[in-house]
Amino acid sequence: MKNVAVIGSGTMGNGIAHTFAQSGYNVQLIDISQDALDRGMATIAKNLDRMVSKEKITEADKAETLANITTYTSMKEGVAQASLVVEAATENLTLKLKIFKDLDALCPENAILATNTSSISITQIAAVTSREPTTNHEPMSLPANFHFLAVNSSMFF
């Protein structure tokens, strides 16, 4: 897995994108407007500056992290090569269901689809995709302190 798409560049989305990019992944950060993407990237840069000032990372690390992120306002373009897609849009059922229907159609067949939802049924979200979930599901924790459940063509965990 090399390419990670993140849907939404707000608080959670930019934090997730930052974490993956700093870990060496190619990140496609996707949002509906360039202004939202610019704000998300500014937050990432500010957080990286704070890490540099605390000597947690170097300027070169910061530059490499930022270089690992490409922004898109087109979901189709942003997810075209994704191995993993993490949805971090607003907690709105209708919006999330539309995003997952679109992702199901646009993503590579073997891409893992994940959500950062905190209140919407994962089963309800998975039901709008054509990907077959199993009955196994486990929350996964990443350094960005978020939990997500992932769906791919053969498993739901």
MARDREN-713958 format. One record per atom (N, C-alpha, C): residue number from 1; atom name; x, y, z. Coordinates in nm, 2 decimals. Layout:
% MARDREN-713958
+------+------+--------+--------+--------+
: resi : name :     px :     py :     pz :
+------+------+--------+--------+--------+
:  NUM :   CA :      X :      Y :      Z :
...
+------+------+--------+--------+--------+
END
This chain:
% MARDREN-713958
+------+------+--------+--------+--------+
: resi : name :     px :     py :     pz :
+------+------+--------+--------+--------+
:    1 :    N :   0.09 :  -0.12 :   0.00 :
:    1 :   CA :   0.00 :   0.00 :   0.00 :
:    1 :    C :   0.09 :   0.12 :   0.00 :
:    2 :    N :   0.07 :   0.21 :  -0.10 :
:    2 :   CA :   0.16 :   0.32 :  -0.12 :
:    2 :    C :   0.08 :   0.45 :  -0.13 :
:    3 :    N :  -0.04 :   0.44 :  -0.18 :
:    3 :   CA :  -0.12 :   0.56 :  -0.21 :
:    3 :    C :  -0.25 :   0.56 :  -0.12 :
:    4 :    N :  -0.26 :   0.67 :  -0.04 :
:    4 :   CA :  -0.37 :   0.69 :   0.06 :
:    4 :    C :  -0.45 :   0.81 :   0.02 :
:    5 :    N :  -0.57 :   0.80 :  -0.01 :
:    5 :   CA :  -0.66 :   0.92 :  -0.03 :
:    5 :    C :  -0.73 :   0.95 :   0.09 :
:    6 :    N :  -0.74 :   1.08 :   0.13 :
:    6 :   CA :  -0.82 :   1.12 :   0.24 :
:    6 :    C :  -0.93 :   1.22 :   0.19 :
:    7 :    N :  -1.05 :   1.19 :   0.22 :
:    7 :   CA :  -1.16 :   1.27 :   0.18 :
:    7 :    C :  -1.20 :   1.36 :   0.29 :
:    8 :    N :  -1.18 :   1.49 :   0.27 :
:    8 :   CA :  -1.20 :   1.60 :   0.37 :
:    8 :    C :  -1.07 :   1.65 :   0.43 :
:    9 :    N :  -1.06 :   1.78 :   0.43 :
:    9 :   CA :  -0.93 :   1.84 :   0.47 :
:    9 :    C :  -0.95 :   1.92 :   0.60 :
:   10 :    N :  -1.06 :   1.90 :   0.67 :
:   10 :   CA :  -1.09 :   1.97 :   0.80 :
:   10 :    C :  -1.00 :   1.91 :   0.91 :
:   11 :    N :  -1.04 :   1.93 :   1.03 :
:   11 :   CA :  -0.96 :   1.89 :   1.15 :
:   11 :    C :  -0.91 :   1.75 :   1.14 :
:   12 :    N :  -1.00 :   1.66 :   1.12 :
:   12 :   CA :  -0.96 :   1.52 :   1.12 :
:   12 :    C :  -0.89 :   1.48 :   0.99 :
:   13 :    N :  -0.94 :   1.53 :   0.88 :
:   13 :   CA :  -0.88 :   1.49 :   0.75 :
:   13 :    C :  -0.74 :   1.54 :   0.74 :
:   14 :    N :  -0.71 :   1.66 :   0.78 :
:   14 :   CA :  -0.57 :   1.71 :   0.76 :
:   14 :    C :  -0.48 :   1.64 :   0.86 :
:   15 :    N :  -0.53 :   1.60 :   0.98 :
:   15 :   CA :  -0.45 :   1.53 :   1.07 :
:   15 :    C :  -0.42 :   1.39 :   1.02 :
:   16 :    N :  -0.52 :   1.32 :   0.96 :
:   16 :   CA :  -0.50 :   1.19 :   0.90 :
:   16 :    C :  -0.40 :   1.20 :   0.79 :
:   17 :    N :  -0.42 :   1.30 :   0.70 :
:   17 :   CA :  -0.33 :   1.32 :   0.58 :
:   17 :    C :  -0.18 :   1.34 :   0.63 :
:   18 :    N :  -0.17 :   1.43 :   0.73 :
:   18 :   CA :  -0.04 :   1.46 :   0.79 :
:   18 :    C :   0.03 :   1.33 :   0.84 :
:   19 :    N :  -0.04 :   1.25 :   0.91 :
:   19 :   CA :   0.02 :   1.13 :   0.97 :
:   19 :    C :   0.06 :   1.03 :   0.87 :
:   20 :    N :  -0.02 :   1.01 :   0.77 :
:   20 :   CA :   0.02 :   0.92 :   0.66 :
:   20 :    C :   0.14 :   0.98 :   0.58 :
:   21 :    N :   0.14 :   1.11 :   0.55 :
:   21 :   CA :   0.24 :   1.17 :   0.47 :
:   21 :    C :   0.38 :   1.17 :   0.55 :
:   22 :    N :   0.37 :   1.19 :   0.68 :
:   22 :   CA :   0.49 :   1.19 :   0.76 :
:   22 :    C :   0.55 :   1.05 :   0.77 :
:   23 :    N :   0.46 :   0.95 :   0.75 :
:   23 :   CA :   0.50 :   0.81 :   0.76 :
:   23 :    C :   0.55 :   0.76 :   0.62 :
:   24 :    N :   0.56 :   0.85 :   0.52 :
:   24 :   CA :   0.61 :   0.81 :   0.39 :
:   24 :    C :   0.52 :   0.77 :   0.29 :
:   25 :    N :   0.39 :   0.78 :   0.31 :
:   25 :   CA :   0.29 :   0.74 :   0.21 :
:   25 :    C :   0.26 :   0.86 :   0.12 :
:   26 :    N :   0.23 :   0.83 :  -0.01 :
:   26 :   CA :   0.18 :   0.93 :  -0.10 :
:   26 :    C :   0.03 :   0.95 :  -0.07 :
:   27 :    N :   0.00 :   1.08 :  -0.03 :
:   27 :   CA :  -0.14 :   1.11 :   0.01 :
:   27 :    C :  -0.20 :   1.20 :  -0.09 :
:   28 :    N :  -0.33 :   1.17 :  -0.12 :
:   28 :   CA :  -0.41 :   1.25 :  -0.21 :
:   28 :    C :  -0.52 :   1.31 :  -0.11 :
:   29 :    N :  -0.51 :   1.44 :  -0.08 :
:   29 :   CA :  -0.60 :   1.50 :   0.01 :
:   29 :    C :  -0.71 :   1.57 :  -0.08 :
:   30 :    N :  -0.84 :   1.53 :  -0.06 :
:   30 :   CA :  -0.95 :   1.56 :  -0.14 :
:   30 :    C :  -1.05 :   1.64 :  -0.07 :
:   31 :    N :  -1.10 :   1.75 :  -0.13 :
:   31 :   CA :  -1.21 :   1.83 :  -0.07 :
:   31 :    C :  -1.28 :   1.90 :  -0.18 :
:   32 :    N :  -1.40 :   1.96 :  -0.14 :
:   32 :   CA :  -1.48 :   2.02 :  -0.25 :
:   32 :    C :  -1.43 :   2.15 :  -0.30 :
:   33 :    N :  -1.35 :   2.22 :  -0.23 :
:   33 :   CA :  -1.30 :   2.35 :  -0.27 :
:   33 :    C :  -1.15 :   2.37 :  -0.25 :
:   34 :    N :  -1.09 :   2.45 :  -0.33 :
:   34 :   CA :  -0.94 :   2.48 :  -0.32 :
:   34 :    C :  -0.92 :   2.55 :  -0.19 :
:   35 :    N :  -1.01 :   2.64 :  -0.15 :
:   35 :   CA :  -1.00 :   2.71 :  -0.02 :
:   35 :    C :  -0.99 :   2.62 :   0.10 :
:   36 :    N :  -1.08 :   2.52 :   0.10 :
:   36 :   CA :  -1.07 :   2.42 :   0.21 :
:   36 :    C :  -0.94 :   2.35 :   0.21 :
:   37 :    N :  -0.89 :   2.31 :   0.09 :
:   37 :   CA :  -0.76 :   2.24 :   0.08 :
:   37 :    C :  -0.65 :   2.33 :   0.13 :
:   38 :    N :  -0.65 :   2.46 :   0.09 :
:   38 :   CA :  -0.55 :   2.55 :   0.13 :
:   38 :    C :  -0.54 :   2.56 :   0.28 :
:   39 :    N :  -0.66 :   2.57 :   0.34 :
:   39 :   CA :  -0.67 :   2.58 :   0.49 :
:   39 :    C :  -0.61 :   2.45 :   0.56 :
:   40 :    N :  -0.65 :   2.34 :   0.50 :
:   40 :   CA :  -0.60 :   2.21 :   0.55 :
:   40 :    C :  -0.45 :   2.20 :   0.54 :
:   41 :    N :  -0.39 :   2.24 :   0.43 :
:   41 :   CA :  -0.25 :   2.23 :   0.41 :
:   41 :    C :  -0.18 :   2.34 :   0.50 :
:   42 :    N :  -0.24 :   2.45 :   0.52 :
:   42 :   CA :  -0.18 :   2.55 :   0.61 :
:   42 :    C :  -0.17 :   2.50 :   0.75 :
:   43 :    N :  -0.28 :   2.42 :   0.79 :
:   43 :   CA :  -0.28 :   2.36 :   0.93 :
:   43 :    C :  -0.17 :   2.26 :   0.94 :
:   44 :    N :  -0.15 :   2.18 :   0.83 :
:   44 :   CA :  -0.05 :   2.07 :   0.83 :
:   44 :    C :   0.09 :   2.14 :   0.84 :
:   45 :    N :   0.11 :   2.25 :   0.76 :
:   45 :   CA :   0.24 :   2.32 :   0.77 :
:   45 :    C :   0.27 :   2.38 :   0.90 :
:   46 :    N :   0.16 :   2.44 :   0.96 :
:   46 :   CA :   0.18 :   2.50 :   1.10 :
:   46 :    C :   0.21 :   2.39 :   1.20 :
:   47 :    N :   0.15 :   2.27 :   1.19 :
:   47 :   CA :   0.18 :   2.17 :   1.29 :
:   47 :    C :   0.32 :   2.11 :   1.27 :
:   48 :    N :   0.36 :   2.10 :   1.14 :
:   48 :   CA :   0.50 :   2.06 :   1.11 :
:   48 :    C :   0.60 :   2.17 :   1.16 :
:   49 :    N :   0.57 :   2.30 :   1.15 :
:   49 :   CA :   0.66 :   2.40 :   1.20 :
:   49 :    C :   0.67 :   2.39 :   1.35 :
:   50 :    N :   0.56 :   2.36 :   1.42 :
:   50 :   CA :   0.57 :   2.34 :   1.56 :
:   50 :    C :   0.66 :   2.22 :   1.60 :
:   51 :    N :   0.65 :   2.11 :   1.52 :
:   51 :   CA :   0.74 :   2.00 :   1.54 :
:   51 :    C :   0.89 :   2.03 :   1.52 :
:   52 :    N :   0.91 :   2.11 :   1.41 :
:   52 :   CA :   1.05 :   2.16 :   1.39 :
:   52 :    C :   1.10 :   2.24 :   1.50 :
:   53 :    N :   1.02 :   2.33 :   1.55 :
:   53 :   CA :   1.06 :   2.42 :   1.66 :
:   53 :    C :   1.09 :   2.34 :   1.79 :
:   54 :    N :   1.03 :   2.23 :   1.81 :
:   54 :   CA :   1.05 :   2.15 :   1.92 :
:   54 :    C :   1.16 :   2.04 :   1.90 :
:   55 :    N :   1.22 :   2.05 :   1.78 :
:   55 :   CA :   1.32 :   1.96 :   1.74 :
:   55 :    C :   1.28 :   1.81 :   1.73 :
:   56 :    N :   1.15 :   1.79 :   1.70 :
:   56 :   CA :   1.10 :   1.66 :   1.68 :
:   56 :    C :   1.13 :   1.61 :   1.54 :
:   57 :    N :   1.13 :   1.70 :   1.45 :
:   57 :   CA :   1.16 :   1.67 :   1.31 :
:   57 :    C :   1.26 :   1.78 :   1.26 :
:   58 :    N :   1.32 :   1.75 :   1.14 :
:   58 :   CA :   1.40 :   1.86 :   1.08 :
:   58 :    C :   1.32 :   1.93 :   0.97 :
:   59 :    N :   1.38 :   2.04 :   0.92 :
:   59 :   CA :   1.32 :   2.11 :   0.80 :
:   59 :    C :   1.31 :   2.02 :   0.68 :
:   60 :    N :   1.41 :   1.93 :   0.67 :
:   60 :   CA :   1.40 :   1.83 :   0.56 :
:   60 :    C :   1.28 :   1.74 :   0.57 :
:   61 :    N :   1.26 :   1.69 :   0.70 :
:   61 :   CA :   1.14 :   1.61 :   0.72 :
:   61 :    C :   1.01 :   1.68 :   0.69 :
:   62 :    N :   1.01 :   1.80 :   0.73 :
:   62 :   CA :   0.89 :   1.88 :   0.70 :
:   62 :    C :   0.86 :   1.89 :   0.55 :
:   63 :    N :   0.97 :   1.93 :   0.48 :
:   63 :   CA :   0.96 :   1.94 :   0.33 :
:   63 :    C :   0.92 :   1.81 :   0.27 :
:   64 :    N :   0.97 :   1.70 :   0.32 :
:   64 :   CA :   0.94 :   1.56 :   0.26 :
:   64 :    C :   0.79 :   1.53 :   0.29 :
:   65 :    N :   0.75 :   1.56 :   0.41 :
:   65 :   CA :   0.61 :   1.54 :   0.45 :
:   65 :    C :   0.51 :   1.61 :   0.35 :
:   66 :    N :   0.54 :   1.74 :   0.34 :
:   66 :   CA :   0.45 :   1.83 :   0.25 :
:   66 :    C :   0.46 :   1.78 :   0.11 :
:   67 :    N :   0.58 :   1.73 :   0.06 :
:   67 :   CA :   0.59 :   1.68 :  -0.08 :
:   67 :    C :   0.51 :   1.55 :  -0.10 :
:   68 :    N :   0.48 :   1.48 :   0.01 :
:   68 :   CA :   0.41 :   1.36 :   0.00 :
:   68 :    C :   0.26 :   1.38 :  -0.02 :
:   69 :    N :   0.21 :   1.51 :  -0.01 :
:   69 :   CA :   0.07 :   1.54 :  -0.02 :
:   69 :    C :   0.04 :   1.61 :  -0.15 :
:   70 :    N :  -0.06 :   1.56 :  -0.22 :
:   70 :   CA :  -0.11 :   1.63 :  -0.34 :
:   70 :    C :  -0.26 :   1.65 :  -0.31 :
:   71 :    N :  -0.31 :   1.77 :  -0.35 :
:   71 :   CA :  -0.45 :   1.81 :  -0.32 :
:   71 :    C :  -0.53 :   1.80 :  -0.45 :
:   72 :    N :  -0.66 :   1.76 :  -0.43 :
:   72 :   CA :  -0.75 :   1.75 :  -0.54 :
:   72 :    C :  -0.89 :   1.80 :  -0.50 :
:   73 :    N :  -0.95 :   1.86 :  -0.60 :
:   73 :   CA :  -1.10 :   1.90 :  -0.58 :
:   73 :    C :  -1.18 :   1.80 :  -0.66 :
:   74 :    N :  -1.12 :   1.71 :  -0.73 :
:   74 :   CA :  -1.19 :   1.60 :  -0.80 :
:   74 :    C :  -1.17 :   1.47 :  -0.73 :
:   75 :    N :  -1.28 :   1.41 :  -0.68 :
:   75 :   CA :  -1.27 :   1.28 :  -0.62 :
:   75 :    C :  -1.22 :   1.18 :  -0.72 :
:   76 :    N :  -1.27 :   1.18 :  -0.84 :
:   76 :   CA :  -1.24 :   1.09 :  -0.94 :
:   76 :    C :  -1.08 :   1.08 :  -0.96 :
:   77 :    N :  -1.02 :   1.20 :  -0.97 :
:   77 :   CA :  -0.88 :   1.21 :  -0.99 :
:   77 :    C :  -0.80 :   1.17 :  -0.87 :
:   78 :    N :  -0.85 :   1.21 :  -0.75 :
:   78 :   CA :  -0.79 :   1.19 :  -0.63 :
:   78 :    C :  -0.78 :   1.04 :  -0.58 :
:   79 :    N :  -0.88 :   0.96 :  -0.62 :
:   79 :   CA :  -0.89 :   0.82 :  -0.57 :
:   79 :    C :  -0.84 :   0.72 :  -0.68 :
:   80 :    N :  -0.81 :   0.77 :  -0.79 :
:   80 :   CA :  -0.78 :   0.68 :  -0.91 :
:   80 :    C :  -0.67 :   0.57 :  -0.88 :
:   81 :    N :  -0.57 :   0.61 :  -0.80 :
:   81 :   CA :  -0.46 :   0.51 :  -0.77 :
:   81 :    C :  -0.46 :   0.47 :  -0.62 :
:   82 :    N :  -0.57 :   0.50 :  -0.55 :
:   82 :   CA :  -0.57 :   0.47 :  -0.40 :
:   82 :    C :  -0.57 :   0.33 :  -0.37 :
:   83 :    N :  -0.49 :   0.29 :  -0.27 :
:   83 :   CA :  -0.50 :   0.16 :  -0.21 :
:   83 :    C :  -0.59 :   0.16 :  -0.09 :
:   84 :    N :  -0.59 :   0.28 :  -0.02 :
:   84 :   CA :  -0.67 :   0.30 :   0.10 :
:   84 :    C :  -0.73 :   0.44 :   0.08 :
:   85 :    N :  -0.86 :   0.44 :   0.11 :
:   85 :   CA :  -0.93 :   0.57 :   0.11 :
:   85 :    C :  -0.99 :   0.59 :   0.25 :
:   86 :    N :  -0.96 :   0.70 :   0.32 :
:   86 :   CA :  -1.01 :   0.73 :   0.45 :
:   86 :    C :  -1.11 :   0.85 :   0.43 :
:   87 :    N :  -1.23 :   0.83 :   0.46 :
:   87 :   CA :  -1.33 :   0.93 :   0.45 :
:   87 :    C :  -1.34 :   1.01 :   0.59 :
:   88 :    N :  -1.32 :   1.14 :   0.58 :
:   88 :   CA :  -1.33 :   1.22 :   0.70 :
:   88 :    C :  -1.41 :   1.35 :   0.68 :
:   89 :    N :  -1.52 :   1.33 :   0.62 :
:   89 :   CA :  -1.61 :   1.44 :   0.59 :
:   89 :    C :  -1.70 :   1.47 :   0.71 :
:   90 :    N :  -1.78 :   1.57 :   0.70 :
:   90 :   CA :  -1.87 :   1.61 :   0.80 :
:   90 :    C :  -1.97 :   1.50 :   0.84 :
:   91 :    N :  -2.00 :   1.49 :   0.97 :
:   91 :   CA :  -2.09 :   1.38 :   1.02 :
:   91 :    C :  -2.23 :   1.40 :   0.97 :
:   92 :    N :  -2.25 :   1.37 :   0.85 :
:   92 :   CA :  -2.39 :   1.39 :   0.79 :
:   92 :    C :  -2.41 :   1.26 :   0.71 :
:   93 :    N :  -2.52 :   1.19 :   0.75 :
:   93 :   CA :  -2.55 :   1.06 :   0.69 :
:   93 :    C :  -2.56 :   1.06 :   0.54 :
:   94 :    N :  -2.64 :   1.15 :   0.49 :
:   94 :   CA :  -2.67 :   1.16 :   0.35 :
:   94 :    C :  -2.54 :   1.19 :   0.27 :
:   95 :    N :  -2.46 :   1.28 :   0.32 :
:   95 :   CA :  -2.33 :   1.31 :   0.26 :
:   95 :    C :  -2.24 :   1.19 :   0.26 :
:   96 :    N :  -2.22 :   1.12 :   0.37 :
:   96 :   CA :  -2.14 :   1.00 :   0.38 :
:   96 :    C :  -2.18 :   0.89 :   0.29 :
:   97 :    N :  -2.31 :   0.87 :   0.28 :
:   97 :   CA :  -2.36 :   0.76 :   0.19 :
:   97 :    C :  -2.33 :   0.80 :   0.05 :
:   98 :    N :  -2.35 :   0.92 :   0.01 :
:   98 :   CA :  -2.32 :   0.96 :  -0.13 :
:   98 :    C :  -2.17 :   0.94 :  -0.16 :
:   99 :    N :  -2.08 :   0.98 :  -0.06 :
:   99 :   CA :  -1.94 :   0.97 :  -0.08 :
:   99 :    C :  -1.90 :   0.82 :  -0.10 :
:  100 :    N :  -1.96 :   0.73 :  -0.02 :
:  100 :   CA :  -1.93 :   0.59 :  -0.03 :
:  100 :    C :  -1.98 :   0.53 :  -0.16 :
:  101 :    N :  -2.10 :   0.57 :  -0.20 :
:  101 :   CA :  -2.15 :   0.53 :  -0.33 :
:  101 :    C :  -2.05 :   0.57 :  -0.44 :
:  102 :    N :  -2.01 :   0.69 :  -0.44 :
:  102 :   CA :  -1.91 :   0.74 :  -0.54 :
:  102 :    C :  -1.78 :   0.67 :  -0.53 :
:  103 :    N :  -1.73 :   0.65 :  -0.41 :
:  103 :   CA :  -1.60 :   0.58 :  -0.39 :
:  103 :    C :  -1.61 :   0.44 :  -0.45 :
:  104 :    N :  -1.72 :   0.37 :  -0.42 :
:  104 :   CA :  -1.74 :   0.24 :  -0.47 :
:  104 :    C :  -1.72 :   0.23 :  -0.62 :
:  105 :    N :  -1.78 :   0.33 :  -0.69 :
:  105 :   CA :  -1.77 :   0.34 :  -0.84 :
:  105 :    C :  -1.63 :   0.38 :  -0.89 :
:  106 :    N :  -1.57 :   0.47 :  -0.81 :
:  106 :   CA :  -1.45 :   0.53 :  -0.87 :
:  106 :    C :  -1.31 :   0.47 :  -0.82 :
:  107 :    N :  -1.31 :   0.40 :  -0.71 :
:  107 :   CA :  -1.19 :   0.34 :  -0.66 :
:  107 :    C :  -1.15 :   0.21 :  -0.73 :
:  108 :    N :  -1.02 :   0.18 :  -0.73 :
:  108 :   CA :  -0.98 :   0.05 :  -0.77 :
:  108 :    C :  -1.06 :  -0.06 :  -0.69 :
:  109 :    N :  -1.08 :  -0.17 :  -0.76 :
:  109 :   CA :  -1.16 :  -0.28 :  -0.70 :
:  109 :    C :  -1.10 :  -0.33 :  -0.57 :
:  110 :    N :  -0.97 :  -0.33 :  -0.55 :
:  110 :   CA :  -0.91 :  -0.38 :  -0.43 :
:  110 :    C :  -0.88 :  -0.27 :  -0.33 :
:  111 :    N :  -0.92 :  -0.15 :  -0.35 :
:  111 :   CA :  -0.90 :  -0.04 :  -0.25 :
:  111 :    C :  -0.98 :  -0.07 :  -0.13 :
:  112 :    N :  -0.92 :  -0.04 :  -0.02 :
:  112 :   CA :  -0.98 :  -0.04 :   0.11 :
:  112 :    C :  -1.05 :   0.09 :   0.14 :
:  113 :    N :  -1.18 :   0.08 :   0.17 :
:  113 :   CA :  -1.26 :   0.20 :   0.20 :
:  113 :    C :  -1.28 :   0.21 :   0.35 :
:  114 :    N :  -1.24 :   0.33 :   0.41 :
:  114 :   CA :  -1.25 :   0.34 :   0.55 :
:  114 :    C :  -1.32 :   0.47 :   0.59 :
:  115 :    N :  -1.38 :   0.48 :   0.70 :
:  115 :   CA :  -1.45 :   0.60 :   0.75 :
:  115 :    C :  -1.40 :   0.64 :   0.89 :
:  116 :    N :  -1.40 :   0.77 :   0.91 :
:  116 :   CA :  -1.36 :   0.82 :   1.04 :
:  116 :    C :  -1.48 :   0.86 :   1.12 :
:  117 :    N :  -1.60 :   0.80 :   1.08 :
:  117 :   CA :  -1.72 :   0.84 :   1.15 :
:  117 :    C :  -1.72 :   0.81 :   1.30 :
:  118 :    N :  -1.78 :   0.89 :   1.38 :
:  118 :   CA :  -1.79 :   0.86 :   1.52 :
:  118 :    C :  -1.93 :   0.83 :   1.56 :
:  119 :    N :  -2.03 :   0.85 :   1.47 :
:  119 :   CA :  -2.17 :   0.83 :   1.52 :
:  119 :    C :  -2.26 :   0.76 :   1.42 :
:  120 :    N :  -2.21 :   0.74 :   1.30 :
:  120 :   CA :  -2.30 :   0.68 :   1.19 :
:  120 :    C :  -2.26 :   0.53 :   1.18 :
:  121 :    N :  -2.36 :   0.45 :   1.17 :
:  121 :   CA :  -2.35 :   0.30 :   1.16 :
:  121 :    C :  -2.26 :   0.26 :   1.04 :
:  122 :    N :  -2.15 :   0.19 :   1.07 :
:  122 :   CA :  -2.06 :   0.14 :   0.97 :
:  122 :    C :  -2.13 :   0.05 :   0.88 :
:  123 :    N :  -2.22 :  -0.03 :   0.93 :
:  123 :   CA :  -2.30 :  -0.13 :   0.85 :
:  123 :    C :  -2.38 :  -0.05 :   0.75 :
:  124 :    N :  -2.44 :   0.06 :   0.79 :
:  124 :   CA :  -2.53 :   0.14 :   0.70 :
:  124 :    C :  -2.44 :   0.20 :   0.59 :
:  125 :    N :  -2.32 :   0.24 :   0.62 :
:  125 :   CA :  -2.23 :   0.30 :   0.52 :
:  125 :    C :  -2.19 :   0.19 :   0.42 :
:  126 :    N :  -2.15 :   0.07 :   0.48 :
:  126 :   CA :  -2.10 :  -0.04 :   0.39 :
:  126 :    C :  -2.21 :  -0.09 :   0.30 :
:  127 :    N :  -2.33 :  -0.08 :   0.34 :
:  127 :   CA :  -2.44 :  -0.13 :   0.26 :
:  127 :    C :  -2.46 :  -0.06 :   0.13 :
:  128 :    N :  -2.41 :   0.07 :   0.11 :
:  128 :   CA :  -2.43 :   0.14 :  -0.01 :
:  128 :    C :  -2.32 :   0.11 :  -0.11 :
:  129 :    N :  -2.22 :   0.02 :  -0.07 :
:  129 :   CA :  -2.12 :  -0.02 :  -0.16 :
:  129 :    C :  -2.15 :  -0.16 :  -0.22 :
:  130 :    N :  -2.08 :  -0.20 :  -0.32 :
:  130 :   CA :  -2.10 :  -0.33 :  -0.38 :
:  130 :    C :  -2.00 :  -0.43 :  -0.32 :
:  131 :    N :  -1.92 :  -0.38 :  -0.23 :
:  131 :   CA :  -1.81 :  -0.46 :  -0.17 :
:  131 :    C :  -1.87 :  -0.55 :  -0.06 :
:  132 :    N :  -1.84 :  -0.68 :  -0.06 :
:  132 :   CA :  -1.90 :  -0.78 :   0.03 :
:  132 :    C :  -1.83 :  -0.77 :   0.17 :
:  133 :    N :  -1.89 :  -0.72 :   0.27 :
:  133 :   CA :  -1.83 :  -0.73 :   0.40 :
:  133 :    C :  -1.85 :  -0.87 :   0.47 :
:  134 :    N :  -1.76 :  -0.90 :   0.56 :
:  134 :   CA :  -1.78 :  -1.02 :   0.64 :
:  134 :    C :  -1.84 :  -0.97 :   0.78 :
:  135 :    N :  -1.86 :  -1.06 :   0.87 :
:  135 :   CA :  -1.91 :  -1.03 :   1.00 :
:  135 :    C :  -1.81 :  -0.98 :   1.10 :
:  136 :    N :  -1.68 :  -0.99 :   1.06 :
:  136 :   CA :  -1.57 :  -0.95 :   1.15 :
:  136 :    C :  -1.55 :  -0.80 :   1.14 :
:  137 :    N :  -1.55 :  -0.73 :   1.25 :
:  137 :   CA :  -1.51 :  -0.59 :   1.25 :
:  137 :    C :  -1.44 :  -0.56 :   1.38 :
:  138 :    N :  -1.33 :  -0.48 :   1.36 :
:  138 :   CA :  -1.25 :  -0.44 :   1.48 :
:  138 :    C :  -1.21 :  -0.30 :   1.45 :
:  139 :    N :  -1.22 :  -0.21 :   1.56 :
:  139 :   CA :  -1.16 :  -0.08 :   1.54 :
:  139 :    C :  -1.01 :  -0.08 :   1.53 :
:  140 :    N :  -0.95 :   0.01 :   1.45 :
:  140 :   CA :  -0.81 :   0.02 :   1.44 :
:  140 :    C :  -0.77 :   0.16 :   1.48 :
:  141 :    N :  -0.66 :   0.17 :   1.55 :
:  141 :   CA :  -0.61 :   0.29 :   1.60 :
:  141 :    C :  -0.48 :   0.33 :   1.53 :
:  142 :    N :  -0.48 :   0.46 :   1.48 :
:  142 :   CA :  -0.36 :   0.51 :   1.42 :
:  142 :    C :  -0.30 :   0.62 :   1.50 :
:  143 :    N :  -0.18 :   0.66 :   1.48 :
:  143 :   CA :  -0.11 :   0.77 :   1.55 :
:  143 :    C :  -0.19 :   0.90 :   1.56 :
:  144 :    N :  -0.28 :   0.92 :   1.46 :
:  144 :   CA :  -0.36 :   1.05 :   1.46 :
:  144 :    C :  -0.47 :   1.04 :   1.57 :
:  145 :    N :  -0.47 :   0.94 :   1.65 :
:  145 :   CA :  -0.57 :   0.92 :   1.75 :
:  145 :    C :  -0.71 :   0.92 :   1.69 :
:  146 :    N :  -0.73 :   0.85 :   1.59 :
:  146 :   CA :  -0.86 :   0.83 :   1.54 :
:  146 :    C :  -0.89 :   0.68 :   1.51 :
:  147 :    N :  -1.01 :   0.65 :   1.52 :
:  147 :   CA :  -1.05 :   0.51 :   1.49 :
:  147 :    C :  -1.12 :   0.50 :   1.36 :
:  148 :    N :  -1.10 :   0.40 :   1.29 :
:  148 :   CA :  -1.18 :   0.38 :   1.17 :
:  148 :    C :  -1.20 :   0.23 :   1.14 :
:  149 :    N :  -1.31 :   0.20 :   1.07 :
:  149 :   CA :  -1.34 :   0.07 :   1.03 :
:  149 :    C :  -1.32 :   0.06 :   0.88 :
:  150 :    N :  -1.26 :  -0.04 :   0.83 :
:  150 :   CA :  -1.23 :  -0.05 :   0.69 :
:  150 :    C :  -1.32 :  -0.15 :   0.62 :
:  151 :    N :  -1.35 :  -0.12 :   0.49 :
:  151 :   CA :  -1.42 :  -0.22 :   0.41 :
:  151 :    C :  -1.34 :  -0.24 :   0.28 :
:  152 :    N :  -1.32 :  -0.36 :   0.25 :
:  152 :   CA :  -1.27 :  -0.39 :   0.11 :
:  152 :    C :  -1.35 :  -0.50 :   0.05 :
:  153 :    N :  -1.31 :  -0.55 :  -0.06 :
:  153 :   CA :  -1.40 :  -0.64 :  -0.14 :
:  153 :    C :  -1.42 :  -0.77 :  -0.06 :
:  154 :    N :  -1.34 :  -0.80 :   0.04 :
:  154 :   CA :  -1.36 :  -0.93 :   0.10 :
:  154 :    C :  -1.37 :  -0.92 :   0.26 :
:  155 :    N :  -1.35 :  -0.81 :   0.31 :
:  155 :   CA :  -1.35 :  -0.80 :   0.46 :
:  155 :    C :  -1.41 :  -0.67 :   0.51 :
:  156 :    N :  -1.46 :  -0.68 :   0.63 :
:  156 :   CA :  -1.51 :  -0.56 :   0.70 :
:  156 :    C :  -1.45 :  -0.57 :   0.84 :
:  157 :    N :  -1.35 :  -0.48 :   0.87 :
:  157 :   CA :  -1.29 :  -0.49 :   1.01 :
:  157 :    C :  -1.27 :  -0.36 :   1.07 :
+------+------+--------+--------+--------+
END
